[in-house]
C-alpha cells in the first residue's frame, strides 16, 4: 500500500454531520390555546405553560420518585 492509494478508515472521519432541519408546524398550546410554531413533540408554547400544566400531573408514566407522589 502506497501513499497514493491509501484509503482512510471510517473512524478517522472527523467531519460533522449535517444538521437536520426540524419542520415547525403551527399548533395550539395545550394550556393557553395560543397558536405557535412548534416542533414534532412540543405541546406547550413556553416553559411557563409547561410548568403550570404539568405541576400537579399524576401518572404512572411520569418520571419521578413514587414517595413524592403519595
Secondary structure, DSSP 8 states (H G I E B T S, - for coil): --STT----GGG------------EEEE-TTT--EEEE-TT---SSHHHHHHHHTT---TTS-S-HHHH-
